[in-house]
Amino acid sequence: MSIIVGYVPTPVGKAALDAAIAESKLRNEELLIVNSSREGALVDKNTASSDDWKEVEAVVSAAGIDSQIIESTYRDDLTEEFLRIATERKVSLIVIGLRQRTQVGKFIMGSHAQRILLQADRPVLAVKANAH
């Protein structure tokens, strides 16, 4: 079995990664680190750069766990792509980061995290970034 974490190069993504590493060590399971970008997008601020991946690899290596980085693309729905990977890999736990949004932002934009929480067929650990 393995644990999957949705990673973006932000404080929220780093908090999710830290929590996923802790769970991976606790459960002695491989960690799958997923970063997805929209197919055909010229710029995507959530796409991890090579420097971001070097930092992630250093943190994971220091933790002493087995891991795999998965860079994928999605066409229409990020949530569906992430849950597809989780199902195909038969993960035991999904770890996601939650960012703070205004009520208007929640109404207009929807939420990938909310959809993952509601649609996932396995446990989900939702993590917030430290307020400081």
VEXLUM-508852 format. One line per 3 residues: number of its first residue (from 0); their letters; for each residue x, z, y of C-alpha. Coordinates in Angstrom, 2 decimals. Each point is the difference from the previous one (the first is absolute). Last residue first. Example, Ala and Ser with C-alpha at 12.3 -4.5 7.8 and 13.67 -1.06 7.14 Angstrom:
BEGIN
1> SA> 13.67:7.14:-1.06  -1.37:0.66:-3.44
END
This chain:
BEGIN
131> HAN> 2.62:11.12:31.92  -3.42:-0.70:-1.53  1.52:-0.55:-3.44
128> AKV> -1.34:-3.21:-1.49  -3.21:0.22:-2.00  -0.19:-0.52:-3.76
125> ALV> -2.81:-1.20:-2.26  0.54:0.55:-3.74  -2.24:-2.27:-2.06
122> PRD> -1.06:0.61:-3.60  -1.13:-3.01:-2.07  -2.82:-2.56:0.19
119> AQL> 0.69:-0.79:3.64  -2.96:-1.28:2.01  -0.83:2.91:2.32
116> LIR> 3.49:1.26:0.84  1.36:-3.56:0.13  -2.84:-0.98:2.33
113> QAH> 0.72:2.94:2.28  3.70:-0.83:0.10  -0.71:-3.63:0.85
110> SGM> -2.14:1.16:2.89  -2.64:-1.66:2.12  1.03:-1.61:3.27
107> IFK> -2.97:0.41:2.32  -1.46:3.35:-1.07  3.28:1.73:-0.80
104> GVQ> 1.56:-1.22:3.25  -3.02:1.28:1.96  0.35:3.43:-1.64
101> TRQ> 3.67:0.07:0.94  2.68:-0.38:-2.63  2.52:2.31:-1.64
98> RLG> 2.02:-1.61:-2.74  -0.42:0.72:-3.68  2.76:-0.74:-2.47
95> IVI> -0.68:-1.04:-3.57  1.03:1.25:-3.44  -1.68:-1.39:-3.14
92> LSV> 0.40:1.93:-3.23  0.11:-0.75:-3.76  0.97:-3.66:0.38
89> KRE> -1.17:-2.60:-2.50  2.34:-2.68:1.40  -2.76:-2.61:0.09
86> TAI> -2.47:2.52:1.46  2.31:1.20:2.78  1.00:-3.59:0.82
83> RLF> -3.64:-1.05:0.26  -0.75:3.08:2.12  2.65:-1.08:2.53
80> EET> -1.21:-3.60:0.08  -3.66:1.04:0.35  0.84:2.34:2.87
77> LDD> 2.05:-2.65:1.81  -2.88:-2.45:0.01  0.02:-3.68:0.85
74> RYT> 3.28:-1.66:-0.87  2.31:2.71:-1.20  3.75:0.00:-0.33
71> SEI> 2.18:2.15:-2.18  3.27:1.89:0.25  0.30:2.36:-2.94
68> IQS> 2.88:2.45:-0.01  0.68:1.75:-3.30  0.96:3.59:-0.55
65> DIG> 1.66:2.35:-2.44  0.65:3.41:1.52  3.17:1.76:1.15
62> AAS> -1.28:1.22:3.36  3.17:-1.30:1.69  -0.75:-3.44:-1.48
59> VVA> -3.52:0.08:1.40  1.22:0.89:3.49  2.79:-2.61:-0.09
56> EVE> -2.35:-2.70:-1.32  -2.48:0.73:2.78  2.71:-0.22:2.67
53> KWD> 1.28:-3.28:-1.41  -3.59:-1.25:-0.15  -0.54:0.76:3.69
50> DSS> 3.25:-1.83:0.86  -1.19:-3.04:-1.99  -3.21:0.04:2.03
47> ATN> -3.31:1.49:-1.14  -3.13:-1.91:0.95  -2.50:2.17:1.90
44> KDV> 0.72:-1.63:3.37  -1.10:-3.36:-1.38  1.21:-3.07:1.87
41> LAG> -0.32:-3.63:-1.07  -2.85:0.76:-2.38  -0.33:-2.65:-2.72
38> ERS> -1.03:2.42:-2.74  -0.64:3.45:1.44  2.72:2.46:-0.88
35> SNV> 0.16:2.51:-2.80  2.41:2.89:-0.50  -0.19:1.79:-3.34
32> ILL> 2.28:2.73:-1.33  -0.47:0.57:-3.74  1.35:3.41:-1.06
29> EEN> 0.88:0.64:-3.63  -1.36:3.21:-1.51  1.52:3.44:-0.63
26> RLK> -3.25:1.66:1.10  1.59:2.38:2.52  2.72:-2.49:0.98
23> SEA> -2.53:-2.78:0.52  -2.29:2.36:1.90  2.81:0.98:2.39
20> IAA> 0.99:-3.65:0.45  -3.62:-0.91:0.74  -0.24:2.74:2.62
17> DLA> 3.17:-1.22:1.72  -1.22:-3.62:-0.14  -3.36:0.96:1.52
14> AKG> 1.76:1.87:2.82  2.26:-3.02:0.55  -2.99:-2.30:0.22
11> VPT> -1.69:2.30:2.52  3.18:0.17:2.10  0.10:-3.81:-0.03
8> PVY> 1.75:-2.65:-2.12  -3.01:-0.68:-2.27  -0.12:1.08:-3.62
5> GVI> -3.01:0.10:-2.32  1.00:2.30:-2.83  -0.46:-0.51:-3.73
2> ISM> 0.69:2.56:-2.70  1.02:-0.94:-3.52  -0.99:0.33:-3.61
END
